[in-house]
Amino acid sequence: MNPIEILFDNKHDAATLTASSQQSPPEYTQVSGGSYLFRTLGIENETLTADLGSALYMTKVVIYGHNLSPAGTINVELLLNGDAVAETGFKGVAELIPLGRFRVGIDPWGGHDLSGLSTVGFEARFDPTIANAYRITLKDPTNDKSYLEIGRVFAGAPWSPPKDMNISFGVNVQNKTATRKERTEGGSLIAIGKGSWREVTFSFDHLEDDEFENFVKEMNKTDDTTEVYISVYPEKGGVIEAIHSFAAMRQDGYGYTHDRARNRKLPLTYVEV
């Protein structure tokens, strides 16, 4: 099992964005909320380009909360001074492994259809690559909405611990709901309100001091109002990876225990945004 990944420092949020077409501004991918969705005019070869302003190491780009159908494809290119230095090639977003990533000759054909999940994401992974921009190209010629939509984009280099310092067993995921149920005078049960979200709780029980320091420095780039992207089981594939990967905020502050020499225990809870 690969160690957990948390993208604390989302480079997309400070990027300058341009789109090939737009019904709503591409800057909506820099904020969350159901009323803030970037929407294109068409459904084929639509592009979203992010200028980072300076060169930095990139390993991951996430297209989160899109409306592409199972037939849709995405290509993500990392750019350096206008030239593509790495790209995924066009990959399916729903039916291939995992979360839309498929590597010819490595991954088995088929995988899981993730299109029925409440929030669908596409993750593009790269070896560490220096880039100062990236371009996302979307194709979905059978999309019945006649436009393409993206809720959020996360980009950068996630923090991940060494395997022997990964989170412990006992990861707890709660699927919360805003629905309230009441009985009428006639005895019927009615539901009031809608809305659901995930909460994940996990614990780092084996963080040695050096890695604990790295983690604290990364986490302190954010606070409990900052959105991060969490992947609890990166590259596991299928539904298990998908339901444990989402945009979230830290529940509260954090605390840790110095339980033995050169070791810290750190429990955390993140809440889906």
N, C-alpha and C positions, 0 to 999 in steps of 0.2 A: 504494500500500500504506500503510495506516495504521500509525503507529508502535506499537511494543510497549507494552503496559500491564502494570504490576505494582501490585497492591493490597497495599501493605506494612502499612497501618494498618487492620486489620479491626475495624470498629466493632461488628460482631455479637458479638464475644467478650465485650464488657463490657456488653451489653444485658440488660435484664430481659425474660424470655420468657414468653409464655402461649400455650397451644394450645387449640383447641376440643375436642379429645379426645386421649388419649395412652395407648398401651400401654407406651411407654418415654418418659422425660422429654425435653422439647424442648431442655434444656441439652446434650443429646448432640450438637446441631448446633454446639456451641462447642468440641468436641474431635474429633480424628480417631482412626480405628481401626475395624476391622471389627466389633468387639463394641459400638461406640458408635454406634447409629443411632436417630434419632428415628422413632417409629412411631405412626401414628394408629389409631383404632378403626374408622374408616370410610373410604370412598373418594370421597365427594362433599362439596363445600363445606367441606373441612377447612381450618382457618386456623392460621397461626403468626404471632404478633404480637410485634415487638421494640420495646421502649421504650428509647430511647437516653439518656434522662435530661436531655439538653440539645439545643438546636437546632444543626445543623451542615449543611454542604453535602454533598449526596449525588448521585452520578452512576451508581452501579452496585450491583446486588444479584445475587448468584450463588447458585442452588440447585444444589448439587453432590452427585453420587452419589445420585440419586433412583431410585425404582423405577417411575415412571410409564410406562405403556405408550404406544405411538405415538398412541393416541387421547386421551391425557391432556392437560389444559390447566392453565396457571398464570396467575394475575393477581397482579401486585405493585403495591401502592399505597404511595406515600410520604405520610406523615401529619404534620400540624403541628397540635398541640393537638387531636387527634382528628379533624380534617378531612382528607380526601384532597386533596393539592395536585398530585399527578401519579400516573398509573397506566399500566400497559401494556395493560390489557384482557386478556381471556383469550386466550392464545396456545398453539399446539401445542408440544409439547416435543421431538418427534423428526423429523417429516417436513418441517417448514417451514424457511425460511431465516432467518438462520443460527443454529444452536444454539437453535432454538425461537423466534427473533424473526422476525416477519413484519409488514411495513408495507404496508397496502393502497395500491395505486397507485404503490408504489416498487419493492418486491421482486417478481420473477417468481414465479408460482405453481409449486409443486413442490419443487424443492430436493433435499436429500439426506436419506435415512433414516439417522439416527445411532443408532438403538436397538441396533444390534449392537456398538457400542463398549463397551470394558470399563468405563469410567466415563462416565456421561452427565451433562451439566450444562445448566442453563438460565440464560442471562444476560439480565437486565433492565437496559436502559440508559436514562438520563434526561439531559436538559439539567441543568446545575447547579441544584439545588433545595434550599432550606432545609427541613429536616424534623427532627422529634424522635422519629419512630417510623416503622415500616413494617409492612405486613401482607401476608403471602403466603397466597393462597387456591388450593387444589389441588382439581381435579376429575378423576376417572378412573373413570367408571361401569363400564367393562368390565375393570378390573384383576382378574386372576384370583387375586391374593393376598388380596383382601378387606381390605387395609390399604395405606396409603401410607407411604413411607419417605424420609427425607432424611439423607444422611451429614453434610453440612457446609453452612454458609451463610457467604458472604463479602459484606460490605457496606461502602460508603464511597466514596471518591474516589481512583481509582488514579492513580499517577504515570505520565506519558507524556512522552517528549522531543519537541521540535520535529521535524518530518519530516526536516530536513537533519542532525539529530544522531541519527537512529535507528540501531539495530544494523546492522552490516555484513552483507553476504552471507557465507555460510559457516556459517549456523546448523546445529548438529549435534545430532541427537536419537538417543539410544541407547535401545533397548528391552531392558532388563536382565531377567534371570530368576534366581531362586534355585534352579532345577533343576540337579541334578548328574547326569551320565550316567556309568554304569560298565558294564564288560563282566563278564558272569558267566563262570564256569569253562567253561561250555558255548559261550561265544561270543556269547550274546545281549546286546543292548544294553538296559539298563534305566534308567529315569529315577527319580531320588530327589528328593522335595521339589517344592513348587510355589510360585508367587508371582512377580509381575512388576511392574516399575515403569519409568518413563521418566526419563531424564536429558537435559536440554537445556543446551547450551553455546553462548553467543553473546558478541559483543564490541561494546562501544560504542567506536568508533574516532574519533569526531568530536565529543566532548563539550566544548564551550567552557566556560571557567571558571565563568561564572555558572550554567549548567545543571548542571555537575558539582557545584557547591555544593548546588544544589537536590536533586540525586539523592542525594548523601551524607547530607543531612539526613533525607530520606525513608527511606533504607535503614537508617540508624542508629536508627530507631524499632524495628528488629528486630535479631536476631542469627541465627547459623546454626542455632538451635533453633526459630525462629519460623516458623509456616506463613504463606505468602503465596499469592496467586492470580495466576498468570501467564497472559497471553494474548499470544502472540508475534505473531499475525496477527489482531488484533481486527477484527471485522466483515467478514472475507474471506468467511465463510460455509462451510457444508458440512464435509466430513471434514477438509480441510486446517486450518481453524480449530480444529476440535474436538480433533484429536490434538496440537495445539500449545497447548492451554489446560488447565491443571490446577493443583491445590494442590501446593505444593512447599516445600522448605527449601533454603536456600543450602548448597552442598556444603561449603565451608570458609569461611575468612576471605576477604578480597579484597585485591587490589593494583592499582595503576595506574601508568601511565607518562606523564610529561610530555614528549611527543614533539616538540612544536613550540610556538610562542608561543600562549598562551591555549588550549591544547588538551590533553585527557587521553584516554588509551586505557585501557579498563577491561574485561577479560574476566571472565565469570561463569559458573558452573555451578549449576543448580538441579536438585534430585532430588525426584521425585514422592513424596508421603507416602501 
